């Protein structure tokens, strides 16, 4: 159940829901009660799939941008678009960065970034982030 909870928290944290999957991940690591590989896998997979959700939103639902319920605002999209203009698809390696990362994955969908490239770059960045947390907090 802990692994599923971490997966869900990590998924939501990759969307616009304000959550910190890193703190949850680090806390579970610090408890030394759980398998670190299952924790790493749960957090990484949940966070990657949350970014895939954002990509799908950008790919299919941009027409709803002006709706109140839509999770991204125009200023977030503009900021993420500027990152894409400056760094191209390589900016997806930074999809884990708070505030800018979620809109980056959304803009990747808007710009029709090839899904396989999107998935590879986002996965690399997100897994490396959790590996870093693992290295720092796994004493």
N, C-alpha and C positions, 0 to 999 in steps of 0.2 A: 504494500500500500504506500510506503514511503517513496518508492521509486516512481509510482504512478503520480503521486502528488508533486514530486519534483518535476516530472515531465509536464504536467499541467501548468505549474507555476512558470516553468521555462518557456512553454508555448505562449502563455499570456504575456510574459515579459517581452517577448519579441514583437508583440503587437503594441497598440497604443495604451494598453492597460499599464498603469504605473506600478510595476513590481520589480523587485530585484532578485533575480534568480541566482546571482552570484553569492549573495548573502545566505540564501537558503542552502545552496550547494556547499559553501564554506562551513556553515553550521553543522550540516550533516557529516561532512568530512571530519570536523573537529570532535564529533562525538565518538568516533572510532567504532561505531556500532554497525556500519554498513559497508558493503563491498564497494571499493572506490571505482572499480570498472563499471559496475551497474549504475552508480551515481553519475559518473562521467557520461555514460551512454544515454541515460535518461535525460539529463540536462541538455546535452548536445542535440539529441534528436528532437526534443520538445522545442528548443529554441530555433533550430533549423526549420522545422515545420511551421512555426509561427511566422518566420520570414517568407516561407512559401505561400502562406495565407495572404500576407501583404502583397506579394507579387501577383497573386490571382486577383486581389482587389483592384490593383492598378491595371491589370490586363483587361478585366471585364467590367469594372464598375465605376470608372472615372466619370461617367455621365451623371453620377449621383453626388458629385463633389459639393454642390451647393446645398445639399440636404443637411439639416441640423444633426442628424444621427451619424453622418459619415465620419469615420474615425480620424481622417487627416484634414488639416486646414490648408488653405492656399499658401500661407507663408511657409509652412513646413515643406510643402511640395517645391516651392521656389528655392528654398535653401538646399534641399537635396538635389534639385536639378542643377544648381550651380556647382555642387560637388561633382556631379556627373560630367558637366562641361569641362571642369578643370582636370579631373583624374580619370575620366572614362569608366569602363567597367571595373577597373582595378579598385575603384572606391568601394565596391562590394566586399572587399576584404575587411572593411571597417563597419560592416553592418551591425556589429556588436556594440558600437559606441552609443552611449545613452543620448537621447534626444534626436540625433541625426540618423542613427542606424535604421530605425523603423521606416521613416519616410524614404530613405535610400532604396529599401527593398520595394516599396510601393512604386517609386519612380521607375525602377527597373522594369516593373510590369507595364507601366504606361509607355515606356520607350521600347517595349517588346524585346528586351534583352533575351537572347536565346536561353531557354530554361536550363539546359544542361550546363552552360557556362555559369549562369546565375547560381545554380545549386552547388557547383564545385567551389566557386569563390566564397560564397556565404558560408559553406561548411568549413572551409579552411579557417576562416577568421573566427568563427564561433567555437570550433573545437580547440583552436589554439588559445582562445580566451579562457576556456574552462581548464585546459591543461596548465595554464599559468596560475589560475586560482588553486588548482590541485597542488602545484609545486610550492606555492607560497604558504598554503594553510595545512598541508599534510606533513606534520612534524613527526 
